[in-house]
Amino acid sequence: MLLTQDSNLAFNAQVFAYSSCDPAGGWYNQVEVYRMPEGGPWGSYGDENVYAYNAHIHPQLNSDGTHFTFSYNVNSFDNGTSERSAHYRDPSIYKPRWVSFAARPNPCPPRC
């Protein structure tokens, strides 16, 4: 399984999973598994400077092949050092998030 954000849009909140029978490629079955809710003016912080990034699956936490766990990070472009800066105003912005989801393994497609 490959887990990634769509890089066609800057700071895209969508996290996708892809399947493959070979880790070198041939990815198929794109499925949106999560949408990171924190970023942008309509996100959970209501702050256009907040963004989410770096979705990363943790295979060591996937015990049975159908339940998966990934993390991602949230940060702010407002990285000043005053009391009014985002990280001082709300320290919860700069911390990792963890998400678990279930997925059934898909059989490999027939080779051409």
All heavy atoms as an XYZ file, in Angstrom:
896
protein
N       0.843     -1.175      0.000
C       0.000      0.000      0.000
C       0.893      1.244      0.000
O       1.881      1.305      0.723
C      -0.912      0.017      1.221
C      -1.756      1.264      1.287
S      -2.825      1.358      2.716
C      -3.964      0.067      2.317
N       0.513      2.190     -0.814
C       1.158      3.497     -0.859
C       0.169      4.501     -0.304
O      -1.006      4.508     -0.691
C       1.521      3.863     -2.304
C       1.939      5.312     -2.567
C       3.296      5.581     -1.934
C       1.969      5.595     -4.053
N       0.621      5.338      0.598
C      -0.215      6.386      1.163
C       0.419      7.719      0.817
O       1.627      7.904      1.032
C      -0.310      6.230      2.678
C      -1.326      7.157      3.329
C      -2.687      6.465      3.324
C      -0.918      7.472      4.730
N      -0.366      8.642      0.266
C       0.206      9.912     -0.167
C      -0.875     10.982     -0.255
O      -2.063     10.686     -0.241
C       0.895      9.756     -1.546
O       1.567     10.957     -1.885
C      -0.096      9.403     -2.635
N      -0.424     12.210     -0.340
C      -1.308     13.331     -0.650
C      -1.185     13.619     -2.134
O      -0.138     13.372     -2.730
C      -0.893     14.567      0.145
C      -1.118     14.440      1.629
C      -0.478     15.567      2.381
O       0.506     15.352      3.050
N      -1.026     16.760      2.268
N      -2.235     14.138     -2.718
C      -2.205     14.509     -4.125
C      -1.352     15.761     -4.262
O      -1.691     16.810     -3.724
C      -3.620     14.752     -4.628
C      -3.677     15.072     -6.097
O      -2.615     15.242     -6.731
O      -4.793     15.152     -6.632
N      -0.250     15.662     -4.975
C       0.659     16.809     -5.103
C       0.294     17.718     -6.273
O       1.024     18.659     -6.574
C       2.100     16.324     -5.239
O       2.234     15.520     -6.385
N      -0.823     17.466     -6.940
C      -1.248     18.351     -8.024
C      -1.782     19.683     -7.495
O      -1.842     20.652     -8.223
C      -2.315     17.682     -8.886
C      -1.727     16.544     -9.689
O      -0.615     16.644    -10.179
N      -2.466     15.458     -9.800
N      -2.208     19.692     -6.235
C      -2.681     20.915     -5.594
C      -1.822     21.180     -4.364
O      -1.614     20.277     -3.548
C      -4.145     20.773     -5.166
C      -5.170     20.578     -6.274
C      -6.528     20.225     -5.692
C      -5.267     21.834     -7.118
N      -1.358     22.407     -4.207
C      -0.532     22.752     -3.047
C      -1.329     22.576     -1.760
O      -2.480     23.007     -1.660
C      -0.029     24.182     -3.165
N      -0.739     21.911     -0.793
C      -1.331     21.707      0.532
C      -2.706     21.041      0.469
O      -3.608     21.366      1.233
C      -1.397     23.026      1.312
C      -0.045     23.653      1.463
C       0.283     24.785      0.746
C       0.893     23.098      2.299
C       1.536     25.364      0.865
C       2.153     23.662      2.428
C       2.472     24.796      1.714
N      -2.847     20.101     -0.440
C      -4.095     19.359     -0.577
C      -4.356     18.570      0.706
O      -3.474     17.914      1.241
C      -3.993     18.410     -1.768
C      -5.315     17.785     -2.133
O      -6.274     17.836     -1.369
N      -5.377     17.189     -3.300
N      -5.570     18.604      1.196
C      -5.923     17.929      2.451
C      -6.295     16.464      2.259
O      -6.473     15.744      3.232
C      -7.083     18.663      3.112
N      -6.406     16.017      1.024
C      -6.819     14.637      0.767
C      -5.641     13.672      0.921
O      -4.546     13.929      0.426
C      -7.371     14.505     -0.641
C      -8.652     15.282     -0.847
C      -9.054     15.263     -2.296
O      -8.420     15.915     -3.110
N     -10.099     14.518     -2.609
N      -5.900     12.538      1.594
C      -4.912     11.480      1.737
C      -5.448     10.269      0.985
O      -6.579      9.837      1.221
C      -4.669     11.124      3.218
C      -3.678      9.990      3.349
C      -4.184     12.353      3.980
N      -4.634      9.734      0.066
C      -5.040      8.625     -0.784
C      -4.202      7.388     -0.497
O      -3.021      7.492     -0.175
C      -4.868      8.987     -2.265
C      -5.775     10.077     -2.736
C      -5.309     11.368     -2.864
C      -7.090      9.814     -3.053
C      -6.145     12.386     -3.304
C      -7.942     10.817     -3.495
C      -7.463     12.112     -3.616
N      -4.822      6.238     -0.653
C      -4.118      4.964     -0.605
C      -4.184      4.347     -1.996
O      -5.197      4.458     -2.690
C      -4.741      4.028      0.415
N      -3.096      3.708     -2.396
C      -3.018      2.983     -3.657
C      -2.560      1.560     -3.351
O      -1.815      1.338     -2.399
C      -1.989      3.620     -4.602
C      -2.312      5.004     -5.057
C      -1.997      6.102     -4.274
C      -2.908      5.227     -6.295
C      -2.277      7.391     -4.695
C      -3.188      6.518     -6.722
C      -2.866      7.591     -5.917
O      -3.139      8.862     -6.337
N      -2.977      0.621     -4.173
C      -2.562     -0.774     -4.030
C      -1.578     -1.130     -5.124
O      -1.581     -0.526     -6.192
C      -3.765     -1.709     -4.149
O      -4.723     -1.415     -3.181
N      -0.763     -2.141     -4.856
C       0.137     -2.683     -5.869
C       0.560     -4.081     -5.463
O       0.651     -4.392     -4.276
C       1.377     -1.808     -6.026
O       2.254     -2.382     -6.991
N       0.833     -4.897     -6.430
C       1.373     -6.231     -6.163
C       2.892     -6.186     -6.145
O       3.544     -7.150     -5.780
C       0.912     -7.210     -7.236
S      -0.881     -7.406     -7.215
N       3.462     -5.072     -6.572
C       4.914     -4.915     -6.648
C       5.286     -3.548     -6.085
O       4.801     -2.528     -6.572
C       5.339     -5.011     -8.110
C       6.838     -4.917     -8.304
O       7.569     -4.676     -7.322
O       7.279     -5.079     -9.454
N       6.140     -3.484     -5.059
C       6.485     -2.182     -4.485
C       7.218     -1.251     -5.443
O       7.320     -0.059     -5.191
C       7.363     -2.534     -3.286
C       7.772     -3.930     -3.468
C       6.784     -4.587     -4.375
N       7.679     -1.775     -6.565
C       8.377     -0.938     -7.544
C       7.409     -0.185     -8.447
O       7.824      0.694     -9.194
C       9.312     -1.794     -8.392
N       6.132     -0.489     -8.389
C       5.198      0.264     -9.224
C       3.997     -0.539     -9.635
O       3.752     -1.633     -9.135
N       3.256      0.029    -10.562
C       2.004     -0.569    -10.987
C       0.884     -0.285     -9.997
O       0.067     -1.138     -9.706
N       0.838      0.942     -9.473
C      -0.150      1.308     -8.455
C      -1.520      1.462     -9.082
O      -1.672      1.996    -10.163
C       0.276      2.608     -7.765
C       1.597      2.454     -7.090
C       2.808      2.871     -7.564
C       1.857      1.812     -5.846
N       3.799      2.525     -6.686
C       3.247      1.876     -5.612
C       1.062      1.187     -4.899
C       3.855      1.348     -4.485
C       1.663      0.664     -3.769
C       3.030      0.741     -3.574
N      -2.538      0.983     -8.388
C      -3.910      1.061     -8.876
C      -4.850      1.220     -7.683
O      -4.417      1.222     -6.532
C      -4.274     -0.191     -9.701
C      -4.194     -1.476     -8.913
C      -5.321     -2.020     -8.317
C      -2.982     -2.137     -8.740
C      -5.253     -3.179     -7.571
C      -2.907     -3.308     -7.997
C      -4.034     -3.824     -7.417
O      -3.963     -4.964     -6.677
N      -6.138      1.324     -7.922
C      -7.168      1.457     -6.892
C      -6.945      2.653     -5.977
O      -6.835      2.520     -4.770
C      -7.285      0.182     -6.043
C      -7.882     -0.964     -6.806
O      -8.492     -0.773     -7.839
N      -7.688     -2.156     -6.305
N      -6.900      3.840     -6.547
C      -6.775      5.052     -5.726
C      -8.053      5.212     -4.901
O      -9.153      5.206     -5.436
C      -6.578      6.277     -6.598
C      -6.578      7.562     -5.808
C      -6.583      8.795     -6.689
O      -6.595      8.714     -7.893
N      -6.577      9.945     -6.071
N      -7.872      5.347     -3.570
C      -9.002      5.514     -2.666
C      -8.664      6.623     -1.672
O      -7.595      6.607     -1.059
C      -9.283      4.204     -1.881
C     -10.393      4.410     -0.869
C      -9.613      3.073     -2.821
N      -9.559      7.587     -1.537
C      -9.358      8.607     -0.506
C      -9.682      7.969      0.845
O     -10.792      7.503      1.065
C     -10.246      9.822     -0.742
C     -10.013     10.914      0.277
C     -10.883     12.140      0.062
O     -11.502     12.277     -1.009
O     -10.948     12.965      0.981
N      -8.696      7.972      1.757
C      -8.901      7.357      3.068
C      -9.107      8.382      4.175
O      -9.595      8.045      5.252
C      -7.735      6.408      3.451
C      -7.692      5.228      2.503
C      -6.408      7.129      3.503
N      -8.751      9.645      3.913
C      -8.906     10.662      4.948
C      -8.782     12.042      4.325
O      -8.129     12.217      3.297
C      -7.821     10.490      6.020
C      -8.033     11.318      7.259
C      -9.055     11.018      8.149
C      -7.217     12.392      7.551
C      -9.256     11.769      9.291
C      -7.399     13.148      8.700
C      -8.420     12.832      9.557
O      -8.626     13.576     10.694
N      -9.412     13.014      4.965
C      -9.270     14.422      4.567
C      -8.863     15.186      5.819
O      -9.614     15.250      6.784
C     -10.578     14.952      4.009
C     -10.407     16.273      3.281
C     -11.670     16.646      2.563
N     -11.882     15.731      1.445
C     -12.169     16.107      0.213
N     -12.284     17.370     -0.067
N     -12.351     15.214     -0.732
N      -7.661     15.742      5.812
C      -7.117     16.437      6.980
C      -7.904     17.728      7.211
O      -7.926     18.600      6.350
C      -5.628     16.708      6.765
C      -4.834     15.423      6.563
S      -3.094     15.668      6.173
C      -3.177     16.287      4.501
N      -8.563     17.875      8.361
C      -9.521     18.964      8.550
C      -8.930     20.288      9.047
O      -9.651     21.279      9.135
C     -10.465     18.400      9.619
C      -9.596     17.521     10.445
C      -8.621     16.903      9.468
N      -7.656     20.346      9.360
C      -7.123     21.521     10.064
C      -6.820     22.729      9.187
O      -6.912     23.867      9.641
C      -5.824     21.142     10.808
C      -6.017     20.132     11.895
C      -5.979     18.696     11.401
O      -5.790     18.465     10.187
O      -6.146     17.793     12.233
N      -6.400     22.529      7.955
C      -5.809     23.598      7.156
C      -6.759     24.601      6.553
O      -7.929     24.313      6.284
N      -6.243     25.796      6.339
C      -6.947     26.830      5.599
C      -7.988     27.600      6.385
O      -8.279     27.286      7.532
N      -8.556     28.622      5.756
C      -9.524     29.482      6.445
C     -10.811     28.758      6.832
O     -11.507     29.181      7.743
C      -9.805     30.600      5.442
C      -9.402     30.058      4.119
C      -8.302     29.069      4.388
N     -11.139     27.648      6.162
C     -12.351     26.896      6.494
C     -12.012     25.638      7.291
O     -12.877     24.838      7.576
C     -13.132     26.545      5.227
C     -13.649     27.774      4.574
C     -14.763     28.484      4.913
C     -13.051     28.481      3.495
N     -14.899     29.578      4.110
C     -13.852     29.605      3.223
C     -11.919     28.285      2.713
C     -13.555     30.512      2.216
C     -11.623     29.189      1.726
C     -12.436     30.281      1.481
N     -10.750     25.478      7.673
C     -10.341     24.323      8.468
C     -10.712     24.482      9.930
O     -11.264     25.503     10.354
N     -10.396     23.499     10.717
C     -10.808     23.486     12.124
C     -10.179     24.605     12.945
O     -10.719     24.981     13.983
C     -10.502     22.125     12.748
O      -9.125     21.847     12.687
N      -9.045     25.159     12.499
C      -8.455     26.303     13.202
C      -8.977     27.634     12.673
O      -8.747     28.675     13.284
C      -6.927     26.276     13.083
C      -6.294     25.226     13.955
C      -5.925     23.992     13.435
C      -6.077     25.461     15.309
C      -5.351     23.025     14.234
C      -5.497     24.496     16.121
C      -5.152     23.280     15.572
O      -4.589     22.323     16.377
N      -9.636     27.627     11.513
C     -10.152     28.860     10.919
C      -9.043     29.846     10.609
O      -9.236     31.055     10.713
N      -7.893     29.343     10.199
C      -6.703     30.173      9.997
C      -6.082     29.834      8.644
O      -5.664     28.695      8.413
C      -5.705     29.903     11.126
C      -4.482     30.784     11.088
O      -4.171     31.360     10.030
O      -3.814     30.878     12.132
N      -6.014     30.820      7.760
C      -5.463     30.587      6.421
C      -3.981     30.220      6.441
O      -3.451     29.701      5.461
C      -5.671     31.812      5.537
C      -4.913     33.028      6.013
C      -5.235     34.271      5.213
O      -6.237     34.271      4.486
O      -4.477     35.236      5.329
N      -3.294     30.475      7.542
C      -1.875     30.151      7.633
C      -1.604     28.708      8.063
O      -0.475     28.243      7.995
C      -1.170     31.093      8.619
C      -1.049     32.482      8.065
O      -0.659     32.669      6.920
N      -1.408     33.469      8.862
N      -2.607     27.998      8.541
C      -2.430     26.634      9.020
C      -2.538     25.662      7.843
O      -3.403     25.795      6.992
C      -3.465     26.294     10.112
C      -3.420     24.818     10.476
C      -3.226     27.147     11.344
N      -1.638     24.678      7.808
C      -1.654     23.669      6.757
C      -1.261     22.309      7.321
O      -0.596     22.217      8.355
C      -0.712     24.059      5.607
C       0.737     24.214      6.024
C       1.632     23.158      5.875
C       1.209     25.410      6.555
C       2.963     23.303      6.266
C       2.526     25.557      6.931
C       3.402     24.493      6.782
O       4.714     24.632      7.165
N      -1.707     21.262      6.666
C      -1.385     19.886      7.043
C      -0.528     19.276      5.936
O      -0.702     19.584      4.758
C      -2.661     19.084      7.237
N       0.388     18.383      6.325
C       1.327     17.824      5.361
C       1.932     16.525      5.884
O       1.770     16.169      7.047
C       2.439     18.842      5.065
C       3.330     19.123      6.261
C       4.593     18.557      6.365
C       2.901     19.938      7.304
C       5.401     18.800      7.472
C       3.696     20.197      8.400
C       4.950     19.627      8.474
O       5.733     19.862      9.567
N       2.654     15.835      5.013
C       3.519     14.715      5.369
C       2.759     13.482      5.863
O       3.127     12.877      6.864
C       4.551     15.156      6.399
C       5.704     14.175      6.517
O       6.066     13.544      5.545
N       6.256     14.061      7.709
N       1.701     13.088      5.172
C       1.016     11.843      5.528
C       1.998     10.687      5.373
O       2.674     10.559      4.349
C      -0.191     11.636      4.625
N       2.089      9.847      6.410
C       3.093      8.779      6.429
C       2.508      7.542      7.101
O       2.107      7.601      8.269
C       4.334      9.264      7.196
C       5.409      8.250      7.305
N       6.289      7.997      6.280
C       5.743      7.415      8.316
C       7.127      7.047      6.659
N       6.816      6.669      7.890
N       2.448      6.443      6.356
C       1.900      5.209      6.924
C       2.962      4.538      7.798
O       4.165      4.672      7.544
C       1.390      4.259      5.816
C       0.438      3.239      6.401
C       2.527      3.625      5.053
C      -0.518      2.638      5.410
N       2.522      3.866      8.838
C       3.423      3.202      9.784
C       3.157      1.700      9.740
O       2.312      1.191     10.490
C       3.209      3.757     11.199
C       3.551      5.196     11.291
N       4.827      5.648     11.518
C       2.789      6.309     11.147
C       4.847      6.966     11.533
N       3.617      7.394     11.303
N       3.869      0.964      8.883
C       3.590     -0.465      8.723
C       3.789     -1.270     10.011
O       3.141     -2.291     10.213
C       4.553     -0.917      7.629
C       5.534      0.165      7.468
C       4.936      1.422      8.020
N       4.658     -0.809     10.893
C       4.894     -1.531     12.136
C       3.674     -1.517     13.058
O       3.580     -2.312     13.982
C       6.129     -0.994     12.867
C       6.002      0.421     13.363
C       6.334      1.496     12.341
O       6.261      1.285     11.142
N       6.702      2.669     12.820
N       2.711     -0.640     12.799
C       1.488     -0.568     13.603
C       0.311     -1.298     12.947
O      -0.794     -1.272     13.465
C       1.106      0.891     13.849
C       2.147      1.737     14.573
C       1.676      3.178     14.695
C       2.473      1.152     15.940
N       0.554     -1.925     11.815
C      -0.498     -2.608     11.064
C      -0.386     -4.101     11.324
O       0.384     -4.789     10.685
C      -0.361     -2.303      9.568
C      -0.325     -0.814      9.325
O      -0.890     -0.050     10.095
N       0.353     -0.389      8.277
N      -1.178     -4.595     12.252
C      -0.990     -5.964     12.738
C      -1.629     -7.050     11.884
O      -1.119     -8.144     11.802
C      -1.502     -6.071     14.168
O      -2.873     -5.729     14.210
N      -2.744     -6.771     11.241
C      -3.470     -7.863     10.597
C      -3.638     -7.716      9.084
O      -4.317     -8.516      8.458
C      -4.837     -8.037     11.247
C      -5.748     -6.833     11.043
O      -5.338     -5.871     10.373
O      -6.880     -6.858     11.560
N      -3.066     -6.708      8.481
C      -3.182     -6.523      7.035
C      -4.473     -5.881      6.583
O      -4.673     -5.684      5.392
N      -5.376     -5.543      7.510
C      -6.621     -4.862      7.128
C      -6.823     -3.566      7.900
O      -7.693     -2.781      7.560
C      -7.858     -5.760      7.345
O      -7.948     -6.092      8.729
C      -7.782     -7.019      6.504
N      -6.066     -3.342      8.959
C      -6.150     -2.101      9.738
C      -4.811     -1.373      9.633
O      -3.767     -1.970      9.859
C      -6.486     -2.399     11.204
C      -7.864     -2.932     11.361
N      -8.163     -4.264     11.237
C      -9.038     -2.305     11.603
C      -9.448     -4.442     11.409
N     -10.014     -3.268     11.628
N      -4.879     -0.106      9.283
C      -3.674      0.669      9.001
C      -3.668      1.943      9.841
O      -4.722      2.482     10.177
C      -3.617      1.026      7.513
C      -3.640     -0.188      6.638
C      -4.833     -0.687      6.160
C      -2.472     -0.841      6.311
C      -4.873     -1.817      5.362
C      -2.486     -1.973      5.516
C      -3.690     -2.462      5.043
N      -2.478      2.413     10.157
C      -2.320      3.642     10.930
C      -1.326      4.544     10.206
O      -0.287      4.083      9.743
C      -1.802      3.337     12.351
O      -2.748      2.496     13.010
C      -1.620      4.616     13.150
N      -1.681      5.827     10.105
C      -0.745      6.797      9.541
C      -0.739      8.050     10.398
O      -1.616      8.273     11.228
C      -1.069      7.115      8.072
C      -2.296      7.938      7.829
C      -2.200      9.322      7.707
C      -3.542      7.350      7.692
C      -3.328     10.089      7.462
C      -4.671      8.104      7.443
C      -4.564      9.479      7.333
N       0.292      8.835     10.201
C       0.407     10.113     10.897
C       0.539     11.219      9.861
O       0.867     10.974      8.701
C       1.625     10.114     11.826
O       2.817      9.979     11.076
N       0.271     12.423     10.302
C       0.541     13.610      9.483
C       0.824     14.760     10.421
O       0.593     14.677     11.622
C      -0.600     13.919      8.506
C      -1.904     14.341      9.134
C      -2.230     15.685      9.293
C      -2.839     13.409      9.549
C      -3.433     16.084      9.843
C      -4.045     13.785     10.104
C      -4.340     15.119     10.251
O      -5.531     15.506     10.800
N       1.375     15.825      9.886
C       1.760     16.978     10.685
C       0.931     18.195     10.306
O       0.435     18.294      9.189
C       3.242     17.294     10.471
C       4.110     16.142     10.897
O       4.056     15.704     12.032
N       4.888     15.612      9.977
N       0.834     19.119     11.240
C       0.150     20.386     11.025
C       1.109     21.484     11.457
O       1.842     21.330     12.433
C      -1.172     20.454     11.829
C      -1.831     21.810     11.683
C      -2.112     19.347     11.385
N       1.109     22.577     10.725
C       1.997     23.686     11.038
C       1.327     24.984     10.592
O       0.220     24.973     10.069
C       3.352     23.517     10.350
C       4.479     24.191     11.089
O       4.274     25.124     11.850
N       5.688     23.713     10.855
N       2.022     26.090     10.796
C       1.507     27.396     10.391
C       2.608     28.202      9.716
O       3.771     28.117     10.104
C       0.998     28.161     11.617
O       0.617     29.470     11.243
N       2.216     28.974      8.707
C       3.156     29.905      8.097
C       3.469     31.066      9.045
O       4.442     31.774      8.862
C       2.595     30.459      6.789
C       2.537     29.436      5.700
C       1.324     29.010      5.196
C       3.697     28.892      5.174
C       1.255     28.076      4.186
C       3.654     27.949      4.166
C       2.422     27.540      3.666
N       2.617     31.262     10.033
C       2.829     32.310     11.041
C       3.790     31.754     12.089
O       3.399     31.253     13.124
C       1.499     32.690     11.676
C       1.640     33.747     12.769
O       2.742     34.313     12.918
O       0.650     33.977     13.468
N       5.081     31.827     11.796
C       6.082     31.211     12.666
C       6.876     32.226     13.475
O       8.028     32.000     13.816
C       7.015     30.324     11.852
C       7.724     31.104     10.748
O       7.587     32.307     10.651
N       8.436     30.398      9.919
N       6.247     33.332     13.812
C       6.905     34.365     14.608
C       7.146     33.919     16.040
O       6.725     32.835     16.463
N       7.793     34.757     16.798
C       8.127     34.412     18.187
C       7.411     35.294     19.208
O       7.720     35.223     20.387
C       9.647     34.518     18.406
O      10.075     35.837     18.067
C      10.386     33.498     17.565
N       6.456     36.084     18.764
C       5.710     36.918     19.712
C       4.567     36.119     20.321
O       4.202     35.047     19.835
C       5.168     38.168     19.024
O       4.043     37.850     18.247
N       3.970     36.661     21.357
C       2.837     35.997     22.008
C       1.627     35.865     21.086
O       0.759     35.033     21.310
C       2.431     36.769     23.263
C       3.446     36.685     24.372
C       3.021     37.496     25.580
O       1.913     38.060     25.571
O       3.813     37.556     26.533
N       1.549     36.707     20.066
C       0.417     36.662     19.140
C       0.640     35.702     17.975
O      -0.260     35.480     17.179
C       0.125     38.057     18.619
C      -0.445     38.948     19.714
C      -0.648     40.320     19.218
N       0.702     40.871     18.969
C       0.973     42.112     18.679
N       0.000     42.969     18.560
N       2.194     42.525     18.494
N       1.821     35.141     17.868
C       2.111     34.193     16.784
C       1.361     32.878     17.009
O       1.065     32.501     18.142
C       3.606     33.924     16.703
O       4.286     35.122     16.403
N       1.073     32.198     15.933
C       0.207     31.014     15.973
C       0.669     29.949     16.966
O      -0.125     29.417     17.720
C       0.104     30.405     14.576
N       1.945     29.636     16.971
C       2.427     28.547     17.834
C       2.358     28.900     19.320
O       2.245     28.003     20.158
C       3.856     28.156     17.467
C       3.952     27.566     16.110
N       4.796     28.057     15.160
C       3.288     26.545     15.516
C       4.669     27.363     14.050
N       3.750     26.439     14.245
N       2.417     30.167     19.646
C       2.295     30.588     21.044
C       0.836     30.754     21.444
O       0.445     30.464     22.567
C       3.067     31.892     21.280
C       4.552     31.666     21.197
C       5.225     31.812     19.993
C       5.282     31.278     22.319
C       6.582     31.585     19.909
C       6.628     31.048     22.236
C       7.284     31.198     21.029
O       8.623     30.948     20.945
N       0.037     31.197     20.500
C      -1.388     31.385     20.738
C      -2.088     30.043     20.945
O      -2.951     29.906     21.799
C      -1.983     32.115     19.530
C      -3.179     32.951     19.797
C      -3.631     33.746     18.567
N      -3.785     32.959     17.358
C      -3.001     33.080     16.287
N      -2.018     33.944     16.261
N      -3.202     32.332     15.214
N      -1.695     29.045     20.147
C      -2.313     27.723     20.230
C      -1.267     26.645     19.944
O      -1.054     26.273     18.791
C      -3.465     27.620     19.231
C      -4.285     26.363     19.421
O      -3.824     25.446     20.135
O      -5.376     26.290     18.847
N      -0.615     26.113     20.968
C       0.436     25.111     20.764
C      -0.064     23.811     20.134
O       0.733     23.022     19.654
C       0.972     24.843     22.171
C       0.414     25.888     23.052
C      -0.751     26.497     22.365
N      -1.375     23.585     20.124
C      -1.881     22.339     19.524
C      -1.692     22.308     18.007
O      -1.797     21.245     17.399
C      -3.357     22.142     19.857
O      -4.165     23.055     19.136
N      -1.423     23.463     17.401
C      -1.219     23.492     15.952
C      -0.038     22.613     15.568
O      -0.135     21.807     14.647
C      -0.991     24.936     15.446
C      -2.264     25.753     15.584
C      -0.508     24.938     13.990
C      -2.080     27.236     15.299
N       1.065     22.759     16.272
C       2.303     22.096     15.862
C       2.464     20.775     16.599
O       3.194     20.669     17.580
C       3.493     23.011     16.129
C       4.782     22.494     15.548
C       4.928     22.364     14.175
C       5.842     22.148     16.361
C       6.107     21.897     13.635
C       7.032     21.682     15.828
C       7.152     21.558     14.467
O       8.320     21.087     13.929
N       1.741     19.771     16.150
C       1.871     18.436     16.718
C       1.406     17.415     15.683
O       0.598     17.733     14.809
C       1.052     18.289     17.996
C      -0.433     18.351     17.791
C      -1.193     18.066     19.061
C      -2.672     17.956     18.759
N      -3.428     17.497     19.879
N       1.914     16.197     15.769
C       1.462     15.177     14.812
C       0.059     14.695     15.141
O      -0.380     14.758     16.293
C       2.486     14.056     14.987
C       2.984     14.213     16.378
C       2.943     15.695     16.670
N      -0.620     14.222     14.126
C      -1.937     13.610     14.272
C      -1.817     12.154     13.838
O      -1.011     11.823     12.979
C      -2.960     14.277     13.360
C      -3.626     15.556     13.818
C      -2.804     16.553     14.461
N      -3.585     17.775     14.712
C      -3.046     18.941     14.837
N      -1.756     19.110     14.737
N      -3.790     19.997     15.088
N      -2.652     11.299     14.406
C      -2.652      9.872     14.080
C      -4.048      9.468     13.638
O      -5.039      9.867     14.241
C      -2.242      9.047     15.298
C      -0.838      9.328     15.710
C      -0.411     10.328     16.537
C       0.317      8.631     15.288
N       0.950     10.288     16.664
C       1.433      9.242     15.904
C       0.543      7.535     14.462
C       2.727      8.807     15.718
C       1.837      7.101     14.277
C       2.910      7.722     14.897
N      -4.110      8.655     12.585
C      -5.388      8.204     12.037
C      -5.283      6.703     11.750
O      -4.275      6.244     11.216
C      -5.719      8.941     10.719
C      -7.004      8.425     10.104
C      -5.790     10.439     10.950
N      -6.317      5.969     12.108
C      -6.404      4.552     11.766
C      -7.582      4.344     10.828
O      -8.602      5.018     10.939
C      -6.587      3.700     13.021
O      -5.441      3.782     13.839
N      -7.425      3.402      9.921
C      -8.514      3.072      9.004
C      -8.426      1.595      8.638
O      -7.382      0.971      8.778
C      -8.493      3.964      7.754
C      -7.304      3.754      6.852
C      -7.393      2.937      5.739
C      -6.101      4.392      7.115
C      -6.302      2.751      4.904
C      -5.004      4.219      6.291
C      -5.105      3.397      5.182
N      -9.533      1.066      8.193
C      -9.592     -0.330      7.757
C      -9.711     -0.368      6.243
O     -10.361      0.477      5.636
C     -10.785     -1.034      8.394
N      -9.057     -1.356      5.647
C      -9.134     -1.545      4.199
C      -8.967     -3.026      3.897
O      -8.131     -3.686      4.509
C      -8.062     -0.733      3.488
N      -9.761     -3.509      2.981
C      -9.614     -4.896      2.542
C      -8.550     -4.962      1.472
O      -8.535     -4.134      0.555
C     -10.917     -5.414      1.956
C     -11.949     -5.764      2.967
C     -13.096     -6.566      2.343
N     -13.243     -6.376      0.916
C     -14.249     -5.704      0.365
N     -15.164     -5.135      1.098
N     -14.337     -5.588     -0.940
N      -7.671     -5.936      1.554
C      -6.686     -6.080      0.467
C      -7.383     -6.422     -0.852
O      -8.321     -7.225     -0.866
C      -5.806     -7.239      0.928
C      -6.156     -7.505      2.341
C      -7.499     -6.907      2.596
N      -6.966     -5.799     -1.921
C      -7.516     -6.096     -3.231
C      -6.625     -7.111     -3.938
O      -5.400     -7.013     -3.838
C      -7.591     -4.831     -4.086
C      -8.654     -3.883     -3.600
O      -9.717     -4.307     -3.171
N      -8.368     -2.605     -3.624
N      -7.226     -8.047     -4.622
C      -6.385     -8.983     -5.378
C      -5.668     -8.246     -6.499
O      -6.147     -7.228     -6.992
C      -7.384     -9.997     -5.925
C      -8.704     -9.303     -5.903
C      -8.632     -8.291     -4.786
N      -4.522     -8.744     -6.865
C      -3.767     -8.141     -7.964
C      -4.537     -8.312     -9.261
O      -5.145     -9.368     -9.495
C      -2.402     -8.788     -8.094
S      -1.340     -8.412     -6.687
N      -4.524     -7.276    -10.111
C      -5.204     -7.415    -11.407
C      -4.443     -8.410    -12.274
O      -3.242     -8.608    -12.102
C      -5.154     -6.002    -11.984
C      -3.998     -5.361    -11.318
C      -3.891     -5.983     -9.955
N      -5.140     -9.037    -13.216
C      -4.445     -9.964    -14.113
C      -3.421     -9.232    -14.952
O      -3.621     -8.080    -15.337
C      -5.565    -10.554    -14.965
C      -6.736     -9.658    -14.778
C      -6.539     -8.892    -13.499
N      -2.325     -9.885    -15.197
C      -1.273     -9.276    -16.038
C      -1.670     -9.379    -17.515
O      -2.272    -10.351    -17.937
C       0.063     -9.977    -15.823
C       0.577     -9.766    -14.439
C       1.993    -10.283    -14.318
N       2.435    -10.117    -12.954
C       3.272     -9.171    -12.560
N       3.775     -8.331    -13.423
N       3.628     -9.080    -11.297
N      -1.326     -8.360    -18.266
C      -1.658     -8.357    -19.695
C      -0.716     -9.239    -20.464
O       0.404     -9.425    -20.138
C      -1.583     -6.927    -20.241
S      -2.786     -5.844    -19.453
